[in-house]
Amino acid sequence: MKENTKYQKKILIVDPQVGMYDPVIHTLTTNDYQVSSVDSIEKAWAALNSSRPDLILLETMVPEGTEGFHLVWKLRQHPDRQLSKTPVVIVSDIHQTTSLNLFPDLKDGHYRATEFLPVQGFLDKPVDHEILLKTVAGIF
């Protein structure tokens, strides 16, 4: 009998309401992705360092404020080159322009709305499963 040696891509979901992702997790796992989830930034860092996911699905408002955005910027500046290049897809129910300043200007440490957030995609909540699978497949 031949063993299945296909590598399952690992996806980490970071959201304080991770229980609401059960249908998303089901969709991903039935499409041969390995999925884990955490409900805080601290747990996200631990998972990033231990399991080295291939993709992060990230709610930006974790668990309060804009900690998810800060995770992206810290991840991109991480000294481990492999970790710093981990693809991130923002999953959020913020659908309109916000007055929050979300993008750092490295010159003065303030945030500028005209800066680009270095992520690979954005998905609206509730997540459309077909769009999710197309987005994920496009990254891999």
N, C-alpha and C positions, 0 to 999 in steps of 0.2 A: 504494500500500500504506500502511495506517495504522500509525504507530509506536505501540508500547506505552509509554505515558508513566506507567504506574502506578508509584508510588514503593514500592520494597521496603523494608519495615521492617528496621532493622539490629539484630541481637542480638549482644552480646558475651558469650562464655562465659569465666569466670575460674575456673580450677581447675588445681592442679599436676599432676593426672592427666588433662589435657585429651585425651589420646589415647583415653581410655575413652568420649569423647563422640561418636565417629564415628557410631553409630546415631542419636543425638540430632541431630547436625548434618544427617545425611541426611534425617531426618523434617522438620526445619525448612526446609531448602533446597527439598525437594520440595513444600513448602507455601508457596513464594514469599517466604521470609524470607532476608535476606542475613546470613550468620553468619561471625563471626571468633572466634578464641579465643586466650587468653594463659594462661601458667602461673605468673604472679607478680603481686603487687600493683603493683610498679613498672611492669610492662608494661601492666597494667590502666589506670593513670593516663595513660600515654602514649596508649593507644588511646582513652580517654575524651576526652582533649583533642584528638586528631587526627581521629577518625572520628565522634565524637558519636553513639554508639549510641542506639537508641530504647528498649532494654531490656538489662539485665544479668542473666545467670544466674550466680549467685555461690556458690561453695563457701566456707563461712565459715572453714575451717581452711586458709588459703592463706599461705605454704606450711607454716607451723608456727604453733601457737598459735591466736589468734583474730583474725588480721589482716583477715580478711574482714569481721568485725563493725566493726572500726575503719574500714575503707574506707567502709562505709555511713554511719557518723557523720560522717566527713570530707566525704563527698560531699554529705550533707544540709546541711552548713555552708559549702559552697563558695560563693564570692562570685558566680560566674556562675549566675544564676537558672535558666537553661535546664538547665545541667548538674546543678545541685543537685536538680532535680525528675525526673531520669532514674529510671524505674521499675526496681526490683530484685526479683528472685525468688531466694530462698535455695534452693540445691540441696545437700542434705547427707545423710549417712548417720547423723547423730546423731538418733536417734529417741526418746530418752528424756530425762527431766529430767536436767539436769547441774548440778553444783555450781559451775560457772564463773559468774562474775558478768559478764554480757554487756551490760548496759545502763547508760549513763552517767547519773549524777545531776549535772546541771550546777552545782548549788550547791557541792558539795565535791569534785568530780572523781572520786568513787568510783562504782562500779557498783552498781546496784540491780536485782534480778531482777524487780521489779514494773513497771519501765519498759517501754514499748512500743518494739520495734525498728521503725523506719520503713521497712518494705519492703512490697511489694504481694502477696507470697505466699511459700509454702514448698512445696518438692517433695522427696519422699524419693528417695534413691538405692536401688536402681536406678530410673531415671525411667520411669514408665509413659507411653508416647508419646501415648495418648489424653488423659490428664490434662494432659500438657505442652501439647498443642495447645489444649485448652480454657482453660488458665491464660493462655497467651500471647494467645489471641484475646480473652479477657476484659480484658486490659490495653489492647489496641489498640481 
